[in-house]
């Protein structure tokens, strides 16, 4: 048996591949529930069961959860709630690969928000890459065929929300530990989503518990995987491997839901991801974490 040496760059890639697998798996579980739970109730369960798995880490790390930045935590949680509610609603109607393809727009929205909110300088080449990215969206949705699905635009809206989350996290990371950031997101989003979930609450049966627990574990592990990937490698190294999410989504869609998509979905996804990679490569180093977090949030 020969020892296998894995470089830090390879570890970063493996962590990002794991994060994308877990993210797509969570969306697959949410989609598998179908009409069992409305979208708002799924958002509540997503955060509640994720929180259950996170609590032991909070206790082990002796992480103090008090923070003076409650307004920013609240804003991030509102954006998370809106983003995940949109995704879970759309997943009832569109194939998983379509959702994954349009999800690649988050880094593009992050770049636009960085220009607008953070006053980041931009170049003509980056503007061209943003245009290419949104052209990819048109290739995926194909509005010229009059078959555009309004639910696809809900996914795009969720990408905008997750991009905003990335900007919030970038600001929070200057003074807050990653564990505290995740804890606040899960707690506050659970509280925000509960009243909406109660408006159309569907009964929870024992048969639902195993999948919900699995989903919660994946939520927590995905957060850890993203953190590890960012710690061990640059965003420009790991971002191209988010394309694996489309592969997982295609496999899940085919095996579980008997769903397939046309070749233009993959062409559009490649355009969007290429634009995202270019944006990441030409983003100031201090902003790359926001770009990467946005790219895997949904």
MIVOTOR-610005 format. One line per 8 residues: their letters; for each residue x, y, z of N, C-alpha, C. Coordinates in nm, 3 decimals. Example, Ala and Ser with C-alpha at 12.3 -4.5 7.8 and 13.67 -1.06 7.14 Angstrom:
<sites>
AS) 1.319,-0.569,0.780,1.230,-0.450,0.780,1.320,-0.330,0.780 ~ 1.285,-0.225,0.708,1.367,-0.106,0.714,1.290,0.003,0.787
</sites>
This chain:
<sites>
XXXXXXXX) 0.085,-0.118,0.000,0.000,0.000,0.000,0.089,0.124,0.000 ~ 0.076,0.209,-0.101,0.158,0.330,-0.112,0.079,0.447,-0.057 ~ 0.145,0.528,0.026,0.074,0.647,0.078,0.038,0.742,-0.035 ~ -0.080,0.801,-0.025,-0.127,0.895,-0.127,-0.117,1.036,-0.070 ~ -0.041,1.118,-0.137,-0.025,1.257,-0.093,-0.121,1.346,-0.171 ~ -0.208,1.416,-0.098,-0.305,1.506,-0.160,-0.266,1.649,-0.127 ~ -0.239,1.726,-0.228,-0.198,1.864,-0.207,-0.315,1.946,-0.154 ~ -0.284,2.064,-0.102,-0.389,2.151,-0.049,-0.485,2.195,-0.159
XXXXXXXX) -0.434,2.216,-0.279,-0.520,2.254,-0.392,-0.618,2.142,-0.425 ~ -0.568,2.018,-0.423,-0.657,1.905,-0.451,-0.762,1.890,-0.341 ~ -0.721,1.916,-0.217,-0.817,1.911,-0.107,-0.927,2.015,-0.127 ~ -0.889,2.135,-0.171,-0.987,2.241,-0.195,-1.087,2.199,-0.301 ~ -1.037,2.136,-0.407,-1.125,2.090,-0.515,-1.221,1.983,-0.464 ~ -1.168,1.889,-0.385,-1.253,1.782,-0.332,-1.360,1.837,-0.238 ~ -1.323,1.934,-0.157,-1.422,1.995,-0.068,-1.531,2.066,-0.147 ~ -1.492,2.133,-0.256,-1.592,2.203,-0.336,-1.682,2.104,-0.411
XXXXXXXX) -1.625,1.996,-0.459,-1.707,1.892,-0.522,-1.808,1.835,-0.422 ~ -1.763,1.815,-0.299,-1.853,1.765,-0.195,-1.962,1.867,-0.166 ~ -1.925,1.994,-0.156,-2.024,2.099,-0.127,-2.132,2.103,-0.234 ~ -2.092,2.091,-0.360,-2.190,2.094,-0.469,-2.278,1.971,-0.470 ~ -2.220,1.856,-0.440,-2.299,1.733,-0.431,-2.404,1.746,-0.321 ~ -2.364,1.799,-0.206,-2.457,1.813,-0.094,-2.566,1.916,-0.124 ~ -2.529,2.026,-0.188,-2.627,2.130,-0.221,-2.734,2.076,-0.316 ~ -2.690,2.005,-0.420,-2.785,1.947,-0.515,-2.868,1.839,-0.447
XXXXXXXX) -2.807,1.763,-0.356,-2.880,1.658,-0.285,-2.990,1.717,-0.198 ~ -2.961,1.831,-0.133,-3.064,1.898,-0.052,-3.180,1.941,-0.141 ~ -3.150,1.999,-0.256,-3.257,2.040,-0.347,-3.336,1.919,-0.398 ~ -3.267,1.808,-0.417,-3.335,1.686,-0.462,-3.431,1.635,-0.355 ~ -3.387,1.637,-0.230,-3.475,1.596,-0.121,-3.596,1.687,-0.113 ~ -3.573,1.818,-0.125,-3.684,1.914,-0.121,-3.782,1.887,-0.235 ~ -3.729,1.859,-0.353,-3.815,1.831,-0.468,-3.891,1.699,-0.449 ~ -3.826,1.602,-0.384,-3.889,1.470,-0.367,-4.012,1.476,-0.277
XXXXXXXX) -4.017,1.576,-0.189,-4.134,1.589,-0.103,-4.257,1.634,-0.182 ~ -4.234,1.692,-0.301,-4.346,1.729,-0.387,-4.444,1.821,-0.317 ~ -4.569,1.777,-0.310,-4.674,1.857,-0.248,-4.692,1.824,-0.100 ~ -4.603,1.740,-0.044,-4.614,1.706,0.099,-4.601,1.831,0.185 ~ -4.508,1.918,0.144,-4.483,2.041,0.221,-4.477,2.160,0.126 ~ -4.547,2.269,0.159,-4.537,2.391,0.078,-4.395,2.451,0.089 ~ -4.359,2.539,-0.002,-4.223,2.596,-0.002,-4.184,2.663,0.130 ~ -4.275,2.741,0.190,-4.240,2.809,0.315,-4.212,2.708,0.426
XXXXXXXX) -4.287,2.601,0.429,-4.264,2.498,0.530,-4.130,2.428,0.505 ~ -4.094,2.409,0.377,-3.965,2.349,0.345,-3.850,2.439,0.390 ~ -3.867,2.570,0.375,-3.763,2.663,0.421,-3.746,2.650,0.573 ~ -3.857,2.640,0.643,-3.852,2.625,0.789,-3.779,2.496,0.826 ~ -3.815,2.385,0.762,-3.750,2.258,0.792,-3.602,2.260,0.755 ~ -3.570,2.325,0.644,-3.431,2.336,0.599,-3.345,2.397,0.710 ~ -3.393,2.505,0.767,-3.315,2.575,0.869,-3.324,2.506,1.005 ~ -3.441,2.457,1.041,-3.458,2.393,1.171,-3.373,2.268,1.183
XXXXXXXX) -3.380,2.181,1.084,-3.305,2.056,1.093,-3.155,2.079,1.071 ~ -3.120,2.182,0.995,-2.980,2.219,0.985,-2.927,2.268,1.119 ~ -3.011,2.344,1.191,-2.973,2.396,1.322,-2.953,2.283,1.423 ~ -3.035,2.181,1.417,-3.023,2.069,1.510,-2.886,2.004,1.499 ~ -2.834,1.992,1.376,-2.703,1.932,1.356,-2.590,2.028,1.394 ~ -2.617,2.158,1.389,-2.512,2.256,1.418,-2.493,2.277,1.568 ~ -2.597,2.258,1.647,-2.590,2.289,1.790,-2.476,2.218,1.863 ~ -2.449,2.090,1.836,-2.335,2.025,1.905,-2.203,2.094,1.877
XXXXXXXX) -2.185,2.148,1.755,-2.061,2.218,1.721,-2.052,2.351,1.797 ~ -2.167,2.417,1.813,-2.171,2.542,1.890,-2.125,2.515,2.033 ~ -2.175,2.406,2.091,-2.140,2.373,2.229,-1.994,2.330,2.240 ~ -1.947,2.250,2.144,-1.809,2.199,2.149,-1.707,2.311,2.134 ~ -1.736,2.404,2.043,-1.643,2.514,2.017,-1.657,2.627,2.117 ~ -1.755,2.613,2.208,-1.782,2.720,2.306,-1.794,2.855,2.235 ~ -1.876,2.854,2.129,-1.890,2.974,2.044,-1.995,3.067,2.103 ~ -1.953,3.187,2.139,-2.048,3.286,2.190,-2.132,3.339,2.073
XXXXXXXX) -2.262,3.334,2.090,-2.350,3.369,1.978,-2.397,3.514,1.983 ~ -2.361,3.587,2.087,-2.400,3.727,2.092,-2.317,3.808,1.991 ~ -2.384,3.904,1.930,-2.315,3.986,1.831,-2.380,4.123,1.825 ~ -2.301,4.229,1.802,-2.357,4.364,1.790,-2.409,4.393,1.649 ~ -2.397,4.297,1.556,-2.430,4.323,1.416,-2.563,4.257,1.378 ~ -2.661,4.273,1.465,-2.788,4.204,1.445,-2.860,4.247,1.318 ~ -2.850,4.375,1.281,-2.921,4.422,1.162,-2.869,4.354,1.036 ~ -2.739,4.339,1.027,-2.680,4.274,0.910,-2.713,4.125,0.908
XXXXXXXX) -2.713,4.062,1.027,-2.754,3.922,1.036,-2.898,3.906,0.990 ~ -2.983,3.999,1.031,-3.125,3.993,0.994,-3.142,4.010,0.843 ~ -3.071,4.106,0.784,-3.080,4.126,0.641,-3.035,4.002,0.565 ~ -2.925,3.942,0.607,-2.878,3.820,0.542,-2.984,3.710,0.551 ~ -3.050,3.698,0.667,-3.151,3.593,0.686,-3.275,3.618,0.600 ~ -3.315,3.745,0.587,-3.429,3.778,0.499,-3.399,3.737,0.356 ~ -3.277,3.764,0.311,-3.237,3.727,0.176,-3.233,3.575,0.160 ~ -3.183,3.505,0.261,-3.182,3.359,0.258,-3.324,3.304,0.248
XXXXXXXX) -3.413,3.361,0.328,-3.552,3.316,0.327,-3.614,3.335,0.189 ~ -3.597,3.453,0.132,-3.654,3.481,0.000,-3.592,3.390,-0.106 ~ -3.460,3.370,-0.096,-3.392,3.288,-0.195,-3.435,3.143,-0.191 ~ -3.438,3.085,-0.073,-3.475,2.943,-0.063,-3.623,2.920,-0.088 ~ -3.708,3.014,-0.046,-3.851,3.001,-0.077,-3.873,2.999,-0.227 ~ -3.800,3.084,-0.300,-3.813,3.088,-0.446,-3.764,2.959,-0.509 ~ -3.650,2.909,-0.460,-3.595,2.784,-0.514,-3.690,2.667,-0.490 ~ -3.737,2.653,-0.368,-3.824,2.540,-0.335,-3.956,2.547,-0.410
XXXXXXXX) -4.006,2.669,-0.431,-4.129,2.682,-0.509,-4.105,2.643,-0.654 ~ -3.994,2.690,-0.711,-3.963,2.662,-0.851,-3.936,2.514,-0.875 ~ -3.875,2.447,-0.776,-3.838,2.306,-0.795,-3.958,2.215,-0.816 ~ -4.075,2.261,-0.776,-4.195,2.181,-0.799,-4.230,2.176,-0.948 ~ -4.178,2.271,-1.027,-4.224,2.286,-1.164,-4.115,2.274,-1.271 ~ -3.989,2.291,-1.234,-3.884,2.287,-1.336,-3.786,2.174,-1.305 ~ -3.717,2.123,-1.407,-3.620,2.015,-1.385,-3.501,2.061,-1.302 ~ -3.441,1.968,-1.230,-3.324,2.000,-1.148,-3.209,2.060,-1.230
XXXXXXXX) -3.178,2.006,-1.350,-3.067,2.066,-1.426,-3.092,2.212,-1.465 ~ -3.217,2.247,-1.491,-3.249,2.386,-1.524,-3.223,2.475,-1.404 ~ -3.265,2.429,-1.285,-3.241,2.507,-1.164,-3.091,2.523,-1.139 ~ -3.015,2.414,-1.158,-2.871,2.420,-1.136,-2.804,2.515,-1.234 ~ -2.848,2.512,-1.360,-2.789,2.598,-1.463,-2.810,2.744,-1.431 ~ -2.933,2.780,-1.396,-2.964,2.920,-1.367,-2.901,2.964,-1.235 ~ -2.874,2.867,-1.147,-2.809,2.900,-1.020,-2.668,2.952,-1.037 ~ -2.606,2.923,-1.152,-2.471,2.972,-1.178,-2.466,3.124,-1.193
XXXXXXXX) -2.582,3.189,-1.200,-2.583,3.335,-1.216,-2.549,3.410,-1.087 ~ -2.546,3.341,-0.974,-2.520,3.410,-0.847,-2.388,3.487,-0.846 ~ -2.276,3.428,-0.893,-2.152,3.508,-0.893,-2.160,3.632,-0.982 ~ -2.239,3.623,-1.090,-2.255,3.738,-1.179,-2.330,3.849,-1.106 ~ -2.437,3.812,-1.035,-2.509,3.912,-0.956,-2.420,3.968,-0.844 ~ -2.333,3.883,-0.788,-2.242,3.930,-0.684,-2.152,4.041,-0.738 ~ -2.103,4.022,-0.861,-2.016,4.123,-0.921,-2.091,4.254,-0.941 ~ -2.216,4.245,-0.986,-2.296,4.365,-1.008,-2.322,4.437,-0.875
XXXXXXXX) -2.356,4.359,-0.771,-2.380,4.420,-0.641,-2.253,4.482,-0.583 ~ -2.138,4.418,-0.610,-2.012,4.473,-0.561,-1.983,4.607,-0.627 ~ -2.017,4.619,-0.756,-1.998,4.746,-0.827,-2.090,4.853,-0.769 ~ -2.213,4.813,-0.741,-2.315,4.909,-0.696,-2.299,4.944,-0.548 ~ -2.286,4.843,-0.462,-2.286,4.866,-0.318,-2.146,4.891,-0.262 ~ -2.048,4.820,-0.315,-1.912,4.831,-0.262,-1.825,4.927,-0.341 ~ -1.886,4.989,-0.445,-1.814,5.087,-0.529,-1.688,5.027,-0.592 ~ -1.698,4.900,-0.628,-1.584,4.832,-0.689,-1.566,4.880,-0.833
XXXXXXXX) -1.441,4.900,-0.874,-1.412,4.941,-1.010,-1.439,4.826,-1.107 ~ -1.486,4.860,-1.226,-1.517,4.758,-1.324,-1.448,4.793,-1.456 ~ -1.432,4.691,-1.541,-1.367,4.710,-1.669,-1.462,4.668,-1.781 ~ -1.428,4.708,-1.903,-1.510,4.671,-2.017,-1.515,4.520,-2.033 ~ -1.402,4.454,-2.009,-1.398,4.307,-2.024,-1.493,4.239,-1.926 ~ -1.500,4.291,-1.804,-1.592,4.232,-1.706,-1.736,4.258,-1.744 ~ -1.765,4.377,-1.798,-1.902,4.403,-1.844,-1.939,4.307,-1.958 ~ -1.845,4.281,-2.046,-1.871,4.187,-2.155,-1.900,4.047,-2.100
XXXXXXXX) -1.824,4.007,-1.997,-1.847,3.875,-1.938,-1.985,3.868,-1.873 ~ -2.030,3.978,-1.813,-2.164,3.981,-1.753,-2.271,3.967,-1.861 ~ -2.250,4.033,-1.974,-2.344,4.021,-2.087,-2.348,3.877,-2.136 ~ -2.231,3.814,-2.146,-2.225,3.673,-2.189,-2.302,3.585,-2.091 ~ -2.285,3.613,-1.963,-2.356,3.534,-1.862,-2.507,3.544,-1.876 ~ -2.556,3.665,-1.896,-2.701,3.680,-1.910,-2.751,3.630,-2.046 ~ -2.663,3.629,-2.146,-2.698,3.565,-2.273,-2.716,3.415,-2.250 ~ -2.634,3.358,-2.160,-2.651,3.218,-2.125,-2.785,3.190,-2.061
XXXXXXXX) -2.832,3.286,-1.980,-2.966,3.272,-1.920,-3.072,3.264,-2.029 ~ -3.058,3.347,-2.131,-3.154,3.345,-2.242,-3.148,3.212,-2.317 ~ -3.027,3.156,-2.330,-3.014,3.027,-2.398,-3.085,2.918,-2.318 ~ -3.075,2.924,-2.186,-3.140,2.823,-2.102,-3.292,2.839,-2.106 ~ -3.341,2.963,-2.094,-3.485,2.985,-2.086,-3.553,2.990,-2.223 ~ -3.477,3.029,-2.328,-3.528,3.032,-2.465,-3.662,3.105,-2.479 ~ -3.665,3.234,-2.446,-3.793,3.308,-2.455,-3.844,3.321,-2.597 ~ -3.754,3.307,-2.698,-3.799,3.320,-2.838,-3.888,3.204,-2.883
XXXXXXXX) -3.888,3.095,-2.808,-3.974,2.981,-2.841,-4.108,2.987,-2.769 ~ -4.131,3.097,-2.698,-4.256,3.115,-2.623,-4.280,3.004,-2.522 ~ -4.169,2.941,-2.474,-4.185,2.835,-2.375,-4.119,2.871,-2.243 ~ -4.096,3.002,-2.224,-4.030,3.044,-2.101,-4.120,3.019,-1.981 ~ -4.062,2.964,-1.878,-4.135,2.929,-1.758,-4.111,3.037,-1.652 ~ -4.219,3.090,-1.599,-4.205,3.194,-1.497,-4.127,3.143,-1.377 ~ -4.132,3.011,-1.354,-4.060,2.955,-1.240,-3.909,2.964,-1.259 ~ -3.864,2.967,-1.384,-3.722,2.985,-1.409,-3.676,3.121,-1.359
XXXXXXXX) -3.761,3.221,-1.374,-3.724,3.354,-1.326,-3.723,3.360,-1.174 ~ -3.796,3.270,-1.109,-3.789,3.262,-0.963,-3.650,3.213,-0.921 ~ -3.593,3.121,-0.998,-3.458,3.073,-0.969,-3.357,3.186,-0.986 ~ -3.375,3.265,-1.092,-3.286,3.379,-1.115,-3.299,3.480,-1.000 ~ -3.423,3.503,-0.955,-3.443,3.591,-0.841,-3.373,3.536,-0.716 ~ -3.378,3.404,-0.698,-3.310,3.345,-0.582,-3.159,3.365,-0.593 ~ -3.106,3.359,-0.715,-2.963,3.382,-0.733,-2.924,3.524,-0.693 ~ -3.012,3.619,-0.724,-2.989,3.757,-0.681,-2.989,3.767,-0.529
XXXXXXXX) -3.083,3.697,-0.465,-3.088,3.698,-0.319,-2.961,3.637,-0.260 ~ -2.916,3.525,-0.315,-2.796,3.459,-0.263,-2.671,3.544,-0.288 ~ -2.672,3.620,-0.398,-2.561,3.713,-0.422,-2.558,3.819,-0.313 ~ -2.676,3.869,-0.275,-2.684,3.964,-0.165,-2.635,3.904,-0.035 ~ -2.666,3.775,-0.014,-2.615,3.705,0.105,-2.463,3.704,0.105 ~ -2.405,3.682,-0.013,-2.259,3.681,-0.022,-2.197,3.813,0.020 ~ -2.261,3.923,-0.022,-2.212,4.055,0.017,-2.224,4.073,0.169 ~ -2.337,4.031,0.225,-2.355,4.040,0.371,-2.249,3.959,0.444
XXXXXXXX) -2.223,3.838,0.396,-2.127,3.751,0.463,-1.987,3.811,0.455 ~ -1.956,3.872,0.342,-1.824,3.935,0.330,-1.806,4.042,0.437 ~ -1.912,4.122,0.463,-1.903,4.226,0.565,-1.900,4.165,0.705 ~ -1.980,4.060,0.728,-1.983,3.997,0.859,-1.851,3.927,0.892 ~ -1.786,3.872,0.789,-1.664,3.794,0.811,-1.550,3.879,0.867 ~ -1.563,4.010,0.858,-1.457,4.097,0.909,-1.450,4.094,1.062 ~ -1.562,4.053,1.127,-1.563,4.053,1.273,-1.626,3.929,1.335 ~ -1.687,3.844,1.252,-1.761,3.730,1.305,-1.698,3.598,1.261
XXXXXXXX) -1.708,3.497,1.348,-1.661,3.364,1.314,-1.761,3.296,1.219 ~ -1.711,3.211,1.129,-1.801,3.142,1.035,-1.912,3.064,1.105 ~ -1.879,3.000,1.218,-1.979,2.922,1.290,-2.091,3.011,1.341 ~ -2.056,3.129,1.389,-2.158,3.222,1.439,-2.244,3.274,1.325 ~ -2.183,3.300,1.210,-2.257,3.347,1.093,-2.361,3.243,1.051 ~ -2.319,3.117,1.046,-2.411,3.009,1.009,-2.521,2.992,1.112 ~ -2.484,2.999,1.241,-2.581,2.982,1.349,-2.690,3.088,1.341 ~ -2.651,3.213,1.327,-2.748,3.322,1.319,-2.840,3.304,1.198
XXXXXXXX) -2.782,3.263,1.084,-2.864,3.245,0.964,-2.972,3.141,0.988 ~ -2.935,3.027,1.045,-3.030,2.919,1.066,-3.137,2.957,1.168 ~ -3.097,3.024,1.275,-3.194,3.063,1.380,-3.291,3.169,1.328 ~ -3.237,3.277,1.274,-3.323,3.388,1.233,-3.412,3.348,1.116 ~ -3.359,3.272,1.021,-3.441,3.230,0.907,-3.550,3.133,0.951 ~ -3.521,3.051,1.052,-3.626,2.964,1.108,-3.740,3.047,1.165 ~ -3.704,3.151,1.239,-3.806,3.237,1.300,-3.885,3.312,1.193 ~ -3.816,3.362,1.091,-3.885,3.436,0.984,-3.980,3.346,0.907
XXXXXXXX) -3.937,3.223,0.879,-4.016,3.134,0.794,-4.133,3.069,0.866 ~ -4.125,3.058,0.998,-4.230,2.987,1.073,-4.369,3.048,1.054 ~ -4.390,3.179,1.069,-4.526,3.233,1.049,-4.580,3.205,0.909 ~ -4.495,3.214,0.808,-4.539,3.185,0.671,-4.574,3.036,0.656 ~ -4.495,2.951,0.720,-4.521,2.807,0.713,-4.653,2.772,0.779 ~ -4.685,2.840,0.889,-4.808,2.810,0.962,-4.933,2.849,0.883 ~ -4.919,2.939,0.787,-5.035,2.978,0.707,-5.089,2.862,0.625 ~ -5.002,2.768,0.589,-5.046,2.651,0.511,-4.967,2.530,0.558
XXXXXXXX) -4.978,2.499,0.685,-4.900,2.392,0.746,-4.956,2.255,0.707 ~ -4.868,2.168,0.659,-4.906,2.031,0.628,-4.852,1.940,0.737 ~ -4.928,1.837,0.775,-4.886,1.751,0.886,-4.754,1.680,0.857 ~ -4.674,1.667,0.962,-4.545,1.598,0.954,-4.563,1.456,1.006 ~ -4.526,1.357,0.925,-4.539,1.217,0.963,-4.402,1.158,0.995 ~ -4.403,1.047,1.068,-4.277,0.983,1.105,-4.194,0.945,0.984 ~ -4.260,0.911,0.873,-4.187,0.873,0.753,-4.107,0.988,0.693 ~ -4.143,1.111,0.727,-4.070,1.227,0.676,-3.939,1.253,0.751
XXXXXXXX) -3.934,1.210,0.878,-3.824,1.247,0.966,-3.686,1.205,0.912 ~ -3.668,1.080,0.867,-3.534,1.041,0.821,-3.480,1.130,0.710 ~ -3.564,1.162,0.611,-3.517,1.247,0.502,-3.488,1.389,0.549 ~ -3.570,1.440,0.641,-3.548,1.575,0.692,-3.420,1.581,0.775 ~ -3.393,1.477,0.853,-3.268,1.471,0.928,-3.148,1.463,0.835 ~ -3.163,1.383,0.729,-3.055,1.374,0.630,-3.032,1.509,0.564 ~ -3.140,1.577,0.530,-3.128,1.709,0.469,-3.057,1.805,0.564 ~ -3.094,1.803,0.691,-3.030,1.891,0.788,-2.882,1.864,0.801
XXXXXXXX) -2.844,1.736,0.801,-2.702,1.701,0.810,-2.627,1.751,0.687 ~ -2.690,1.740,0.571,-2.627,1.786,0.447,-2.612,1.938,0.446 ~ -2.710,2.008,0.502,-2.702,2.155,0.510,-2.579,2.196,0.590 ~ -2.562,2.134,0.708,-2.450,2.168,0.794,-2.317,2.129,0.731 ~ -2.312,2.010,0.673,-2.188,1.962,0.612,-2.151,2.046,0.489 ~ -2.251,2.090,0.414,-2.224,2.173,0.296,-2.160,2.306,0.338 ~ -2.209,2.364,0.447,-2.149,2.488,0.498,-2.002,2.465,0.535 ~ -1.976,2.352,0.599,-1.839,2.317,0.637,-1.752,2.297,0.514
XXXXXXXX) -1.806,2.228,0.414,-1.730,2.198,0.293,-1.691,2.326,0.218 ~ -1.784,2.421,0.211,-1.754,2.549,0.145,-1.643,2.622,0.220 ~ -1.653,2.625,0.353,-1.551,2.692,0.433,-1.414,2.628,0.412 ~ -1.410,2.495,0.410,-1.283,2.425,0.391,-1.226,2.450,0.252 ~ -1.313,2.452,0.152,-1.267,2.476,0.015,-1.206,2.615,0.003 ~ -1.271,2.714,0.065,-1.220,2.851,0.060,-1.092,2.867,0.141 ~ -1.081,2.787,0.247,-0.962,2.795,0.332,-0.840,2.735,0.263 ~ -0.861,2.631,0.183,-0.750,2.558,0.124,-0.718,2.599,-0.020
XXXXXXXX) -0.806,2.674,-0.084,-0.781,2.712,-0.223,-0.845,2.843,-0.259 ~ -0.793,2.907,-0.363,-0.847,3.034,-0.412,-0.981,3.010,-0.482 ~ -1.062,3.114,-0.484,-1.192,3.104,-0.550,-1.177,3.068,-0.697 ~ -1.073,3.121,-0.762,-1.054,3.094,-0.904,-1.016,2.948,-0.930 ~ -0.964,2.881,-0.826,-0.933,2.739,-0.839,-1.058,2.653,-0.829 ~ -1.144,2.683,-0.732,-1.256,2.593,-0.703,-1.384,2.626,-0.781 ~ -1.398,2.751,-0.825,-1.523,2.790,-0.892,-1.555,2.706,-1.015 ~ -1.458,2.672,-1.102,-1.493,2.590,-1.219,-1.555,2.455,-1.183
XXXXXXXX) -1.524,2.405,-1.065,-1.573,2.273,-1.026,-1.717,2.277,-0.975 ~ -1.775,2.397,-0.965,-1.917,2.404,-0.933,-2.001,2.348,-1.048 ~ -1.940,2.335,-1.166,-2.013,2.276,-1.279,-2.054,2.133,-1.250 ~ -1.984,2.069,-1.155,-2.021,1.933,-1.115,-2.164,1.929,-1.061 ~ -2.210,2.043,-1.007,-2.347,2.046,-0.958,-2.448,2.017,-1.068 ~ -2.419,2.061,-1.190,-2.508,2.034,-1.302,-2.508,1.886,-1.336 ~ -2.394,1.822,-1.321,-2.385,1.678,-1.347,-2.470,1.602,-1.245 ~ -2.453,1.637,-1.118,-2.533,1.571,-1.014,-2.682,1.597,-1.035
XXXXXXXX) -2.718,1.721,-1.069,-2.859,1.754,-1.092,-2.916,1.674,-1.208 ~ -2.836,1.656,-1.314,-2.882,1.579,-1.429,-2.903,1.432,-1.392 ~ -2.811,1.377,-1.312,-2.824,1.237,-1.269,-2.945,1.218,-1.179 ~ -2.960,1.306,-1.081,-3.076,1.298,-0.992,-3.206,1.313,-1.071 ~ -3.208,1.411,-1.161,-3.329,1.434,-1.239,-3.367,1.314,-1.323 ~ -3.267,1.249,-1.381,-3.293,1.132,-1.466,-3.331,1.010,-1.385 ~ -3.257,0.982,-1.276,-3.278,0.860,-1.199,-3.402,0.864,-1.112 ~ -3.431,0.981,-1.051,-3.539,0.989,-0.953,-3.667,1.045,-1.012
XXXXXXXX) -3.654,1.147,-1.096,-3.774,1.216,-1.145,-3.802,1.191,-1.293 ~ -3.717,1.112,-1.357,-3.733,1.082,-1.500,-3.741,1.211,-1.582 ~ -3.653,1.304,-1.549,-3.650,1.433,-1.617,-3.521,1.446,-1.699 ~ -3.535,1.497,-1.819,-3.419,1.529,-1.902,-3.436,1.668,-1.960 ~ -3.325,1.728,-1.997,-3.330,1.861,-2.058,-3.254,1.858,-2.189 ~ -3.280,1.958,-2.273,-3.215,1.965,-2.403,-3.071,2.012,-2.393 ~ -3.000,1.996,-2.503,-2.858,2.032,-2.507,-2.836,2.181,-2.482 ~ -2.935,2.265,-2.517,-2.919,2.409,-2.500,-2.912,2.449,-2.353
XXXXXXXX) -2.970,2.369,-2.264,-2.957,2.397,-2.122,-2.810,2.388,-2.079 ~ -2.739,2.289,-2.132,-2.598,2.271,-2.096,-2.511,2.376,-2.165 ~ -2.549,2.415,-2.286,-2.475,2.521,-2.355,-2.489,2.652,-2.277 ~ -2.613,2.684,-2.238,-2.636,2.806,-2.160,-2.565,2.802,-2.026 ~ -2.566,2.683,-1.962,-2.498,2.669,-1.833,-2.348,2.694,-1.849 ~ -2.290,2.643,-1.957,-2.147,2.664,-1.982,-2.117,2.812,-2.003 ~ -2.205,2.883,-2.073,-2.186,3.027,-2.092,-2.192,3.101,-1.960 ~ -2.290,3.067,-1.877,-2.307,3.134,-1.748,-2.187,3.107,-1.659
XXXXXXXX) -2.144,2.980,-1.652,-2.032,2.946,-1.565,-1.903,3.009,-1.615 ~ -1.883,3.012,-1.747,-1.762,3.074,-1.801,-1.755,3.222,-1.763 ~ -1.870,3.289,-1.772,-1.875,3.429,-1.732,-1.847,3.444,-1.582 ~ -1.899,3.351,-1.502,-1.877,3.356,-1.357,-1.730,3.338,-1.324 ~ -1.664,3.245,-1.395,-1.522,3.220,-1.370,-1.440,3.344,-1.406 ~ -1.474,3.407,-1.518,-1.401,3.528,-1.559,-1.420,3.638,-1.455 ~ -1.545,3.653,-1.409,-1.572,3.755,-1.306,-1.488,3.728,-1.182 ~ -1.482,3.599,-1.141,-1.406,3.564,-1.021,-1.257,3.593,-1.039
XXXXXXXX) -1.205,3.565,-1.158,-1.062,3.587,-1.183,-1.026,3.735,-1.184 ~ -1.124,3.820,-1.208,-1.097,3.964,-1.215,-1.168,4.040,-1.104 ~ -1.191,3.969,-0.993,-1.250,4.030,-0.875,-1.141,4.052,-0.771 ~ -1.136,4.168,-0.705,-1.037,4.189,-0.600,-1.040,4.077,-0.498 ~ -0.924,4.038,-0.450,-0.913,3.921,-0.363,-1.004,3.928,-0.242 ~ -1.023,4.048,-0.185,-1.105,4.059,-0.065,-1.253,4.035,-0.095 ~ -1.292,4.039,-0.223,-1.434,4.018,-0.258,-1.464,3.878,-0.304 ~ -1.361,3.794,-0.322,-1.384,3.664,-0.384,-1.465,3.571,-0.294
XXXXXXXX) -1.456,3.587,-0.162,-1.533,3.500,-0.075,-1.682,3.521,-0.096 ~ -1.725,3.643,-0.112,-1.867,3.672,-0.137,-1.912,3.608,-0.267 ~ -1.826,3.615,-0.370,-1.859,3.554,-0.499,-1.876,3.405,-0.485 ~ -1.782,3.340,-0.414,-1.787,3.195,-0.403,-1.904,3.148,-0.317 ~ -1.929,3.216,-0.205,-2.042,3.177,-0.122,-2.172,3.187,-0.201 ~ -2.186,3.290,-0.278,-2.307,3.308,-0.360,-2.320,3.196,-0.462 ~ -2.207,3.145,-0.513,-2.211,3.046,-0.620,-2.261,2.911,-0.572 ~ -2.253,2.884,-0.441,-2.298,2.754,-0.392,-2.416,2.766,-0.297
XX) -2.462,2.883,-0.267,-2.567,2.898,-0.170,-2.694,2.830,-0.208 ~ -2.737,2.833,-0.330,-2.859,2.773,-0.372,-2.845,2.642,-0.433
</sites>
